[in-house]
Amino acid sequence: MNLDPDTCYKAVASHDRRFDGRFFVGVSSTGVYCRPVCAVRTPKRENCSFYESAAAAEKHGFRPCLRCRPELAPGHGLADISGRLAQAAATLIDEGFMADGSVAALAARIGVTERHLRRLFDAQFGVSVLEYAQTQRLLLAKRLLADTALPVTEVALAAGFGSVRRFNDVLKTRYGLTPLALRRRAADGVADRLVFELGYRPPFAWEAWLRFLATRAVDGIEAIRDGAYLRTLRVDAGGSSHLGWVRIEHVPRRLVLRVTLSASLARAIPQALGKVRRLCDLGCRPDVVDRHLGELAEAMPGVRLPGCVDGFEIAVRAVVGQVISVVQARRILAALAQRAGQALDGAPPDGLRYTFPNAAALAALPEPALREAGVSPGKARTLQALCRRVADGTLVLDPHAAPEQAVAALREIDGIGDWTAQYVAMRALGWPDAFPGTDYALRKVLGVSTVRAMHERTAQWAPWRAYAAIHLWHRYEAMKDTPPAAAQAETIP
């Protein structure tokens, strides 16, 4: 990544939120590094140096600012960095991969050699893989100490340190601080939940994002309460599956989403927050996307790409939703979850009862059970094939997967065509240029009837056609006489 010092300093001087998380500024007079939006007095130009990542700033001897808190900066979207592979690896590290894995395992996970991964990291972030991972562990621990009441032992384990002693030593060496110096009492003192704030680059079309998910909410798994989105989660971390729930609400005056996790997810915090970031598309740069989409984005700036917490779930939703209304699809999905999902323990929020079934659990359902849930014989065969390929690892539906390969693999399954594959690439893989061109609603809004005409009409929006599709679906809903939460065309599952 090439940083222009003059441009960076102008962003710091103006506290330009478009650059938040895009770079960090080290201040030699204080020895700390900050986000571009830090509220302290703007440092002198000669005292500033600029870095691609928090890890690069720490490599050069700077400590994180205790006021702007670099760990709260928005992340990158998958299309932001020329090296998508480097960002995919960084995302895995952010979500705790290195707590259980090695650099070699990380390289294998994204399909490159260890040597190539090291080159990618040095080029994109200015640090080694291990240096990046160590910084992310420390920043997560710093956040947990400041924002939760978790015991220091739990903080050390959640952040990926093997022991409290190791955690204390690294914290003292790198930041010159102790856990006690960073500890703040949790705001509400509630022991059965964990509360975090995740920043974003404004604007954020929250109502549009929430409406999209509300229309498709599955009973027992998702709920909308008082303007907030709630859902169940299954998070794999440390060799175990952790079940719980999350509540997401918008705090526009602070430009953050307030995320509440059940205490049952305490050992899987980085993984759970990673799922929330993908679901809410917090790596988006709306200034770039909206400028490229032009007139299409003017009525609703800041539209996010509704992601997911599990790629397999989105694939199942897309298959089940073929050729039926959204109301029917929601009913079938709820029945599947009731039969194959895992029930939550404790006292989850009203309406949340079980997690969405994983591939192994859904594959174990006999055909009569699928029929009882309302799944047609043809879709049952498609779902069984999908389950097998996801369970045996031949089909990967994680954000780090190569989208072109995933789309091709999906289309090899009988019953999955280009529309379903593109929809999955859009929401499960977060691919910003995915576009389900055969969609009825999109054709209706654009007034085209052929694939060629659709391609010609939408070429202007590449490489952000997935965002264009979301805008067009919202336009389609506005065109209809029925409210958005009513039955929809079968092509918007």
N, C-alpha and C positions, 0 to 999 in steps of 0.2 A: 504494500500500500504506500502511495506517495503522498506525503502531507506537505502542503504549501504553508510555510510558517506565517506569512503575512495574512493569508486567508484564515488560518487558525486563530491568530491573535485578534483579528476583527470579530470573529465569532465569540471569543472570550470576552472582549470588551463590551459587546452588545448582549451578552448572555443569550445567544441565539439557540433556541431549543431544537432547531433542526439538526444541530451538530451534537446534541447530547448522546453520549455513547459512541460517537463516531471517532473521537480521539480524546486523549487526556492531556492536561497541561501540568508539567512539573515546574515548581517555583523554587529557584535556587536559594532565595532569601529566607524561605521558611522550611525547606526540606520536605515539603508535602506535594502530592499531586492531586489535582482537582478535576471535576467535570467542567465543561465550558459554561455551564449555567450556575456555577457556584456564586453564592450571594455575597461573598467577601469582596473587599475593595479590589478592583482590577490591578494585578501586579504590573510592574514595569516590563516593557517588552524585552529588555536585555536580561531579565531574570527568568524568562520563560523558555521552556523547551517542550516539544510536542511528541506524543507517542501514540502508536496505533492501538495499544492495549494497556490495561492496568498492569499486566505482567511486565511489559516493556518498561513502564515507568518505575516499577519496583526494581527491575534489573539494574536501573541506573541510580539506585540508592534513595528513591523517594518513598515516603510513607503516605498511606491514604488519608485524605482530608477527613476530619471527624465532623465537619459541618455539612458538606455536600454529599459525603458518603458515596464514593465511586461504585460500591457494590449495588447501588440502587439505579444506576444508569440503564436505559433501555439497551437491548442487545441488537444484533444484526439480523436482517432477514436473509433468507437463503440466496437471494439474487443480488444482495448488496456487494458481495465480495467476488472478485473475478475467480478466485479459487473456491468453488463450491465445496470441494472436498475438504479444504482446510476448515471451512466454517462448519461442515458436518462433524468433523472430528472435535472442533472446539465445543460444539453443542453437546456432544456426548460427554466431554470432560466436565462441562458445566453441570451436567445432570448426574455426576458421580461415577462415571465409568471407571476412572482410574483408581477408585477405592478398592475395586476387586480385580481390575485388569492391568495389563502392562502396555507399554508403547507398541509392542509387537501385536498384541491382541487388538489394540485400537486400530492399527494399520490394517489388519485383516478384516476388521468389522466394516471399514469403508472401502475395502477392495484395492489397497495399494501396498507397496512394500514399505517396510519400516524406514528405509533410507529416504524414500520419496516423501513420506509423511514428515520427516524431520526437515527436509528442504522446504516443503510447503509452509510449515509453521514459521520457519525463520523468515521466509519471504513475506508472509502475510501479517505476522504479529511481532516480528522482531525478537522472538525468544524461542527457546527450545520447548518441546512438548512438556517436559517435566517442570520447567519453570512456569509455564502457563498453568499447569495443574496445581502446583503449589500455591500460586497466587489465588486461584479460584477457591481452594480449600480455606485459605486464610480469610478471604472476603466473605465467604459463606459463614464461617465461624464468627466473624466480627458482627455480621448481621444477626445471627441467632442470639448472641450475647446482648445486643442492643434492643432487639425487638421481641424477645420471648423470655419466659421464666424457666426455660429448660435448665436443668443442672449442668454444670460445666462438663461432667462426664458425658452426658447425652449430646451436648454441643460438639465435643471432640469426635465422638463416633459418627454423628450425623454429617459432619464436615469431611469425614474420610481419614481422620488421624487414627493411627493404631492404638494410641494410648493418650491419657491426659498429660503424662509427663512429656511426651513428644510434642503435643500441642502447645503446652506452656513454653517449652524451649524455643520452638519455631516462632511463636508469637512475640516472645521477648527479643529474639535475635532480629527479626524482620521489622517489627513495629516499635520495639522498645516499650511495650505495654504488657500488662498482665490481664487475665480475664476479668478481675475485679474492677480494673480501671475502665473497661469497656461495658461492664454490666449496667443496664438500666432496668428498673422495675417494669414489667409488662404493664401496658396501659390499663387493661381491665382486670388483670389478675385471675382470669378464668383458666382453670386447669385443664379443661377438656377440649381446648382448641388453641390453635396457633394463628396469629394474625400477621400478615405481611402487606407491604405496599409495593406494587410493581409499576414502575414508571413507563410512560409512552411518549412518543413525539406527537404533539397536537397537529391538527384536530383529530378527534376520535368520534366517529359517528356511532355512539353507544346505542342509541335507540334502534338504529337499523340492525346492528349486530345482535342485540337482544331479541328483536322481533324475528329475525331469521331463525334463531335457535328455538324461540318459543313456539313458532309454527310447527316445528318438527320434534318437540319435546316428547319423550317416551315416559309414560307413567311408571313410577317405581324407580326410575333411574334419574330423571331430570325434573326440575320444578322451577317456576318463576314466582318469587315472593318479594313484594314491596320493591319492585324495580331491580331485583338482584337475580342472578342465575345460580342455581344450585344443582349439583349432580353427585352421583357416587363415583368413586375411583377405586381401581385396583392398580397398585404400583409395585413393580418388581424391583427389589433392592436388597443387596447383601445376601443373595441366594434365597430370599423369601418373598412371598406375596403379601402386601399390606393392603387391607381394605379400609376404606373410610369415605369421607365426603369433602366437598369443597363448596364454598359460597364466594361468588364474585360480584362486587358492586363497584359502581363508578363514583369517584370523588373528583369531579371536574375542577374544583378550585385548586386542588393540589396536583392535577394532571397525573393521577395515579389510579390504579384499580386496587381496591382493598380486597385481599384474598384471605379467607379464613379456612384453615385446614383442621380437620378433626385431629385430636391428639394421637389417634391410632396411626397417623402417618408420620410421626416424629422421627422414625428411623429412615424415612424416605423423602425428606423435605426437598432436596435438590431435584429429584426425579419428579415429584408432584408439581413443583413450581415450573419445571420445564414443560410439563403437559399444559399447564395454564397459559404459559407464554405462547405456545403453539395454537391453542384454542382461540386465544384473543389476538393473535397476529401482532404481538408486541414489538417485533423487529421491523415492522413496516415503516417506511419513510413516506408519509402521505404527501409531502411536498413534491417528491419525485413522481410518484404514481399519479397524483391528481393533475400535475402539469402535463404529463404525457397523455392522459385521457382527455384533457381539454374540456369541451362543452359537456361531455357525458358526466363529468364529476362535479360540475358547478352546482347542481341542485343539492348534492349531498357530499360535501367534502369530508375526507377522513374515513371513508368506508374501509373496513377491515375485511380480510378474507377469513370467514369463519372456519377455523381449523378443526381439530379433534383432539381427544385424549388418547385415542387408540385407533390405528389405521385399519385393523381388522373390523372393528365396529362400523366404521364408515363404509367399508366394502359390503358388509352384510346389509346395512341400511339401503345402499344403492341397489343391490340385487332384489331385496324384498319390495322396494318401492317401484319396481318396473311395472308399468301398465295398470297401476291401481292408484287411487287417491292417497294423499298424505294421511288422511284420517284412517283409512284402512291399513296403511303401512304402519302407523303408530300402534294400532291395536295388535297387529301381528308381532311387532318387535317387543311389545310389552309382554305378550304371551310367551315368547321365546326366553326373555329374561327371567320370567317367573319360573320357567321349567328348568333352565340351565344356568342361571346366574347364581352368585353366592350371596346369601343374606347378610346384611350388616349386623354386627353386634352393637350392644349399647343402646343409646337413644338418639338415632339420627334425626335430622330435621323432618318435619311432617312431609310425607309424600315420598321420601327416599327409603327404599327397602332393600334393593339388591343391586349388585354390579352387573354390567353387561357380560354375557358369557364369553370366555376366550375360545380359541379355535378348538382346543381339545374337548372342552365341555360341550360345545355345540355339535361337534362331530359325534359325540357319544349319544346324542338324542336319536332314538329309533325313528324310522320313517313315520309310524303311526302318530308319534308325539308331534312331529313336524306338521302333519296333516291336521291334527287337533288344534294346533296353533294358528292354522289358516294358511300354511305354506303350500303352494301348488306342487304337484309331482315334479314338474320341470324345474322350478326354483329350488326344490329340495335337492335335486341332483347337482345343480349349480353350487349351492351352499356347501354340500358335502365335498365337492372337488376343491372349492375355495379353502375349506377347513384343512384338508389334507396338505395342500401346498403351503399354507401358512405354518401349520404345525411342524412340517418336516424341513422348513427353512428354504424351500425352493422359491417362495414368493415372499419378499420383504416389503412391508408397507410402512416403514419408518421414514421420518423426514430425511435421513441420510442416504436413502436408497436413490439410485439413479432413476429419474422419472421415466426416461425413454424405455429403459429395460423393464421397469415395473408395468408400464402401460402395455408393452408387448406381451409380458407374461400373463397379465390379466385377460387380454384378448384371446389367449390360447385356451381359456376355459369356456366350455360350451355354455351358452346363456349369457355371456358377458361380451357386449359390443363396445364400440368406440365411446358411446355416450357414458356408459358406466365407468369405463377405464379413465376417461378424462375427468369425470366427477371425483373419482377416488384420488387421482393425481392432484386435483385442486385442493381437496380438503384434508386428505391423509398425508400427502407428501409436501403440501405447501408450495406446489409448483406454480409460480405466478403467471405462467403463460398457458396453463391448461385451459381448454375451452371446449365444452360439450356442444359442438356445432350443430348436431342434429336435434337439439332440444326444441320442443314445440314452442315454449314461451319465448325463447330468444328469437326464434324465427318470426313469431307474431309481432314482437316489439320492433324488430328491424325491418319487417316487411319483405323478407326474402323467402324463397321456396326451394332453392337448390343448395347443395353443399358448396359448389363453386361460388355461387353468389354470396354465401355466408363467409367464405374464406376471403373474398375480395373486400367485403364490407368491414371485416374485423381486423384485417392486416394492419391497419393504422394504429391499433392498440397494442400490438406486440412490443415488448415482451410482458405486458401487464394485462393480457386478455382475461385472466381469471377474475381480476378486479372489475373489468368491464362486464363480465357475466353477472357478478353480484349486483352491480348498478342496474343492469337490464332486468334482472329478476325483480328488483324493487319497483322498477317502472311497470312491469307487468302486473304486479300486485295492485299498484295504484290505478291501473286501467280497469280492473275488475270491479264489479258491483259488490262482491262479497268481501268481508274484512279479511286481512292477511291470515288470521288464525283459522279461517274456515277451510273447507276442502280445497285442495289445490290440484293442478294438472299433475298427471303421473310422472312428469319429467322433472319434478323438483322435489325429490325425496329428502 
